[in-house]
Amino acid sequence: MSSIKIRSKRENGKTQIRTLISHPMETGRNKDPKTNQLIPAHHIQELTMSRNGKVIVNCQMGASISKDPYFAFMLKGGEPGDRIKIEWVDNLGNRDSEEHVLN
């Protein structure tokens, strides 16, 4: 099961893309209350969104984004059947992607 949820809404010649990503987004500065040891950094570094195979958004991110981040994008146009793909890569090399077809 993907860590990415995608929703879209088309209106007035524009398409709103909303995504929620399940990820711990640890900064590396927090301590585990049980062991008092630092929790290792674990955060998304790159987020990419493409439409029909063409990259339209590429975000470089750091550790300051909160757990389970939410992103929203407004696109010009968008037709039924367009394929939206969102991918991320984190600082540990983990990656995930999800595809969504516009209605």
Secondary structure, DSSP 8 states (H G I E B T S, - for coil): --SEEEEEEEETTEEEEEEEE----B-S--B-TTT--B---B-EEEEEEEETTEEEEEEE--TTS-SS-EEEEEEE---TT-EEEEEEEETTS-EEEEEEE--
